[in-house]
Amino acid sequence: MEVVAAGSETIHWIRELVESAGPFGWLVYLLLVTVEVVVAPLPGVLLYIPGGMIFGPWPGGSLALAGNVLGAGLAAALANRIGDRLRRRIDPNNQLQRLQSLLQQRSTTLIILLRLNPLTSSDLVSYAAGMAGVKPRRVMLATAVGIMPLCYLQSHLSDTVFRVWPGLFLPLIGGTIVLLLAVLLFSVRRRDSA
């Protein structure tokens, strides 16, 4: 019973904190989701779930969607710049031009299908599309269409689940911290071994 009360108090405190920040609270959340997409190893679902709880189902889903779209555009733009240089180095005679053209023609459909799959890494799709030369605005549009159902579904589910079982919030926060530390540790060890 204490865990439920602590979870309920924590949720209430976070909502009050965000409300007291006014539009700044919404902006911080939007920036966090955007950064999560650009910094590939961070798991996005851990941000989308609290969004529904904090802002409500529709605003939380909309903010998660907007952050995903902005992050996808940034990731594609970064990869596009790097991809041009890399393609010139790997393929100086433009032999992969036909494959790249085919990918660009079908990119919207491919990105939408990959975004509809909740197991596909949203970050990696954006970087891969940018590397293939797909324009960032096309990546953003396809991301918006493909990831919209997932953002709103997660936001609605979190709002409902945390209203019914507020005690789940603290374990979620603890799990998020453990997961982020594990990703950080793995990244540092991998960098050191390289």
C-alpha positions in Angstrom: 0.0 0.0 0.0 2.9 2.3 0.7 4.3 1.9 -2.8 0.9 2.9 -4.3 0.8 6.0 -2.1 4.4 6.9 -2.9 3.7 6.4 -6.6 0.6 8.5 -6.5 2.3 11.3 -4.6 5.2 11.2 -7.0 2.9 11.4 -10.0 1.0 14.3 -8.4 4.3 16.1 -7.6 5.6 15.7 -11.2 2.3 17.0 -12.7 2.4 20.1 -10.4 6.0 20.7 -11.3 5.3 20.6 -15.0 2.2 22.7 -14.6 4.1 25.3 -12.6 6.7 25.5 -15.4 4.0 26.5 -17.9 4.9 26.1 -21.6 8.6 25.5 -20.5 7.6 22.1 -19.1 6.1 21.1 -22.5 9.2 22.5 -24.3 11.6 20.5 -22.0 9.7 17.3 -22.7 9.7 18.0 -26.5 13.4 18.6 -26.4 14.1 15.4 -24.4 12.2 13.3 -26.9 14.0 15.1 -29.8 17.4 14.4 -28.2 16.4 10.8 -27.5 15.8 10.3 -31.3 19.1 11.9 -32.3 21.1 10.0 -29.6 20.5 6.5 -30.9 21.0 4.2 -27.9 18.5 5.9 -25.7 15.2 4.0 -25.5 12.3 6.3 -26.5 9.5 4.3 -24.9 10.7 5.3 -21.5 10.0 8.9 -22.4 6.7 8.4 -24.2 5.1 6.5 -21.3 5.5 9.2 -18.7 4.3 11.8 -21.3 0.8 10.4 -21.2 0.8 10.4 -17.4 2.2 13.9 -17.1 0.4 15.8 -19.9 -2.6 13.6 -20.5 -3.2 11.2 -23.3 -3.7 13.6 -26.3 -1.1 16.3 -25.4 1.4 13.6 -24.3 1.0 11.7 -27.5 1.2 14.9 -29.6 4.4 16.0 -27.8 6.0 12.6 -28.3 5.0 12.7 -31.9 6.4 16.2 -32.5 9.7 15.2 -30.7 10.0 12.1 -32.9 9.4 14.1 -36.1 11.9 16.8 -35.2 14.5 14.2 -34.1 14.0 12.2 -37.2 14.6 15.2 -39.4 17.8 16.2 -37.4 19.2 12.6 -37.6 18.5 12.3 -41.3 20.1 15.7 -42.0 23.2 14.7 -40.0 23.4 11.4 -41.7 22.8 13.0 -45.1 25.9 15.2 -44.7 28.0 12.4 -43.5 26.5 10.0 -46.1 27.5 12.2 -49.0 31.2 12.1 -48.0 31.1 8.4 -47.1 29.4 7.5 -50.4 32.0 9.4 -52.4 34.8 7.6 -50.6 33.3 4.1 -50.8 31.8 4.5 -54.3 33.8 7.0 -56.3 32.4 5.8 -59.7 28.8 6.1 -58.5 28.0 2.4 -59.1 25.5 2.4 -56.2 23.6 5.3 -57.8 20.8 3.0 -59.1 20.3 1.4 -55.7 20.3 4.8 -54.0 17.7 6.1 -56.5 15.5 3.1 -55.8 15.7 3.6 -52.1 14.9 7.3 -52.4 11.8 6.5 -54.6 10.4 4.0 -52.1 11.7 5.7 -49.0 8.4 7.1 -47.8 6.6 3.7 -47.9 9.6 1.9 -46.3 10.0 4.4 -43.5 6.2 4.3 -42.7 6.3 0.5 -42.6 9.4 0.5 -40.3 7.9 3.1 -38.0 4.7 1.1 -37.7 6.7 -1.7 -36.2 7.3 -0.9 -32.5 10.4 -3.1 -32.4 12.2 -1.1 -35.1 14.7 1.5 -33.9 13.3 4.8 -34.9 16.7 6.4 -34.5 18.5 4.0 -36.8 15.8 4.3 -39.5 16.3 8.0 -39.6 20.1 7.7 -39.8 19.9 5.0 -42.5 17.5 7.1 -44.6 19.8 10.1 -44.3 22.8 8.0 -45.4 20.8 6.8 -48.4 20.3 10.4 -49.4 16.6 10.7 -48.5 15.6 14.3 -47.8 15.0 15.1 -44.1 11.5 16.5 -44.8 10.5 13.2 -46.4 11.9 11.3 -43.4 9.9 13.7 -41.1 6.6 13.2 -43.0 7.0 9.4 -43.1 7.9 9.4 -39.5 4.8 11.4 -38.6 2.5 9.0 -40.4 4.2 5.8 -39.3 4.8 6.6 -35.6 1.6 8.4 -34.8 -0.4 5.3 -33.7 2.4 4.2 -31.4 2.8 7.6 -29.7 -0.9 8.0 -29.0 -1.4 4.4 -28.0 1.5 4.5 -25.5 0.3 7.9 -24.2 -3.3 6.6 -23.6 -2.1 3.4 -22.1 0.2 5.2 -19.6 -2.4 7.6 -18.6 -4.8 4.7 -17.9 -2.3 2.4 -16.3 -0.9 5.0 -13.9 -4.3 6.2 -12.9 -5.3 2.6 -12.0 -2.0 1.5 -10.6 0.0 4.6 -9.6 2.4 2.3 -7.7 3.9 1.2 -11.0 5.5 4.6 -11.5 8.4 4.3 -9.0 9.5 0.9 -10.4 9.3 2.4 -13.9 11.5 5.3 -12.8 13.9 2.8 -11.2 14.0 0.6 -14.2 14.6 3.6 -16.5 17.6 4.7 -14.4 19.0 1.2 -14.4 18.5 0.9 -18.2 20.2 4.2 -18.9 23.1 3.3 -16.7 23.5 0.0 -18.4 23.5 1.7 -21.9 26.0 4.2 -20.6 28.2 1.5 -19.2 28.0 -0.6 -22.3 28.9 2.4 -24.5 31.9 3.3 -22.4 33.2 -0.2 -22.3 32.7 -0.6 -26.0 34.5 2.6 -26.7 37.4 1.6 -24.4 37.7 -1.8 -26.1 37.8 -0.1 -29.5 
